[in-house]
Amino acid sequence: MERKESPIIKDKLPPRLACLEELAYNFWWSWHRSARDLFKQLDRTLWATTRHNPVRILLETPQQNLERLTHDPSFLRDYDAVIRELRQEIQNGDAWYKQTYPELYHSPIAYFSAEFGLHTSLPIYSGGLGVLSGDHTKEASDLGLPFVAVGFLYEQGYFRQRLDHSGWQEAIYPPLNPKEVALRQITAEDDACGAILVDVGDRTICLQLWEALVGRARLYLIDAGVEENAPWDRQLTARLYGGDHEMRIQQEILLGIGGVRVLRALGIEPQVWHINEGHSAFMVLERMREYAAQGMGFDEAQRRVRASTVFTTHTPVPAGHDAFDFGLIDKYFRDFWPQLGLDRDEFLALGSYDAGHYPAFNMTKLALMMSDHTNGVSELHGQISRRMWRTLWPDRPVKDVPIGSVTNGVHLSSWTGAAMHRLYRRYVSPDWVQRQDDPMLWSRIDEIPDSELWEAHVYLKRKMFSTIRERARQDWINRATPPEQLLASGIFLDPDALVVGFARRFATYKRANLIFQDVERLLRLVHDPYRPIQFIFAGKAHPADDPGKLTLQQIYNYTRDPRFGGRIALVEDYDMHIARYLVQGVDVWLNTPRRPNEASGTSGMKAAFNGVLNLSILDGWWAEAYNGRNGWAIHPETETDGMLDQDQADAGALYNVLEEQVVPLYYQRDRDYVPRGWVAMMRESIRTVGPSFSTRRMVKEYTERYYVPALKASMALKSKARPAMEAVEAPAGN
Ligand SMILES: *Cc1c(COP(=O)(O)O)cnc(C)c1O
């Protein structure tokens, strides 16, 4: 296989700056401040207008500007330093993993996910799951894991959101131009089609392949948009979570089965396979098929696959798990099960699960049955998952159901605002990024003077405001947005007053509208003449989720309701770019899921590490992180049963905390206008969340508790089984 280069940029760059191409084509730049600053220096305007996309900056910068920079000693000094840093890190063989597990360094770990959120310029994510996969990949690079990730290149990416004059969400699908993103096409020397073929029902689909470099890690993206495929088959990788069940099963065949074939075609031999959410679980079937083709019996093949497979489930509600009608399984797997040596019933039994209505082929069950190493994404979610799937282990008590938990984390250097980063470097440690999971280090947070910590926050808050205003201005210019609609965008917000942010997917369980339960009470908070409170909302509803869109519309209507006096804003088109400004710039990060529906949540971690205080239901990660001093819990005094009662009780608790604690603390200022009590809470939040809820902690935990045991187990099986592969037969099932 060969990597196609981009001739345009290569021809354009002066030889002295030739390595800019290497830098732009490795997402490494996106979490290294010095590299980001270099591209910003190259052209500040393009940096803003391309929404921080170095490939486009290099494509669009006039050549004479590049030539001029070759005579700019300060730029050249920075350039040399960044390139040195990049090279050192990419080639550095001493990273944590190699030091800790030198004997495992050459055994690749494969990670499959339906979405990856690496950067806004590559919109192949829809929300938390994708951002988590992206952050996981970046951290795997930092820690030096032999890591290779597999996902989809969606030609139309995830949609851009626009609200019409009535606040109804419209989805726009601007085509993704792979040439304007840090992607390289991988082709076989002799075959334009990439030579990766997958049978989907009675058709054979041809896949092309793209590679994204993520520091030391690699991400391979599957793409069915090639001429050899029928037009409807090219659509299979067009959109993220588009289409019906039939489309979905075909996509999942491409990801699971196609993904294994991709790695084979590349000559990569993973020793551990991580299924990140059930979408990619068909991978186990393909690996079973490979073993069967070598003549191995079903039970031994299953034992090997289980030993080397890690599965992470993300969904705490039964209906949220992908499941396919047996009719669809018949249609797409009829020719497959004989290859495993199974009949129809035996095959269906691998995934058959009745989530309440009738049995269907459940991707989570398939993954659970085929992995010896499985986990939920927070302690609470681990418990919920053990209870939810207990019927799969009927003779065990719930606590012994073999589903563990690894709480999610965020990639700190990707999400930390520049102002905070500077403070941490100066007062905590110049190498805080390298030592971020040392809890002792973060006691040094006390070294930062109150006023400086507060000023850094105020700076980030202003940056958020200027971003929001500039967006509104551009919308007004480009779309002639009616002034009335601009009211929604936050132009009336007061940067000095308390700002509460709520930004995430508009799934109904997240209850974006909880704060509007008692409008009169909210109005009193908003209009307090001395201590007003303001709200910024952002988020997309899934294109097929009408209740989610209704919630969005409801909030849009409040933004324009004169009773709220412009103190409620709805920022359109939430994505990683706008998320960055919001998690760094608001004062309070509000999260109101219907417990226990939030498996983990991660946006609050990003906020906490930037000194933004969490105000959240005790669900997901916050149930673990909250200590009474590092933010606030929305915790009703009475337990309720019904959903509506629960909403009411939670809303009541939310108003109470706002009125009695959040607002008074924010406005309690000293002579220098610094809110000392608030700043103390910011410190506590940074100190307790930073080292524990980072991907540094998370990926180390996956490595120690999942990847390494899986590696060792599968190696042991292989060496033991070699003499007489077929001789040992163990009972099937668990
Ligand atoms: C972090 C992030 C999320 C996850 O948010 P939750 O509140 O944890 O659901 C979703 N979308 C984007 C763009 C993010 O950056």
Ligand as a Chemical Component Dictionary entry (heavy atoms), coordinates in Angstrom:
data_LIG
# 
_chem_comp.id                   LIG 
_chem_comp.type                 NON-POLYMER 
_chem_comp.pdbx_formal_charge   0 
_chem_comp.three_letter_code    LIG 
# 
loop_
_chem_comp_atom.comp_id 
_chem_comp_atom.atom_id 
_chem_comp_atom.alt_atom_id 
_chem_comp_atom.type_symbol 
_chem_comp_atom.charge 
_chem_comp_atom.model_Cartn_x 
_chem_comp_atom.model_Cartn_y 
_chem_comp_atom.model_Cartn_z 
_chem_comp_atom.pdbx_ordinal 
LIG C1 C1 C 0 -16.998 17.147 24.743 1  
LIG C2 C2 C 0 -18.023 17.250 23.674 2  
LIG C3 C3 C 0 -19.220 16.538 23.771 3  
LIG C4 C4 C 0 -19.568 15.691 24.966 4  
LIG O1 O1 O 0 -20.429 16.449 25.756 5  
LIG P1 P1 P 0 -21.280 15.798 26.943 6  
LIG O2 O2 O 0 -21.795 16.944 27.678 7  
LIG O3 O3 O 0 -20.313 14.990 27.709 8  
LIG O4 O4 O 0 -22.321 14.995 26.301 9  
LIG C5 C5 C 0 -20.141 16.660 22.744 10 
LIG N1 N1 N 0 -19.901 17.421 21.666 11 
LIG C6 C6 C 0 -18.762 18.132 21.536 12 
LIG C7 C7 C 0 -18.555 18.954 20.326 13 
LIG C8 C8 C 0 -17.788 18.065 22.536 14 
LIG O5 O5 O 0 -16.656 18.760 22.392 15 
# 
loop_
_chem_comp_bond.comp_id 
_chem_comp_bond.atom_id_1 
_chem_comp_bond.atom_id_2 
_chem_comp_bond.value_order 
_chem_comp_bond.pdbx_ordinal 
LIG C1 C2 SING 1  
LIG C2 C3 SING 2  
LIG C2 C8 DOUB 3  
LIG C3 C4 SING 4  
LIG C3 C5 DOUB 5  
LIG C4 O1 SING 6  
LIG O1 P1 SING 7  
LIG P1 O2 DOUB 8  
LIG P1 O3 SING 9  
LIG P1 O4 SING 10 
LIG C5 N1 SING 11 
LIG N1 C6 DOUB 12 
LIG C6 C7 SING 13 
LIG C6 C8 SING 14 
LIG C8 O5 SING 15 
# 
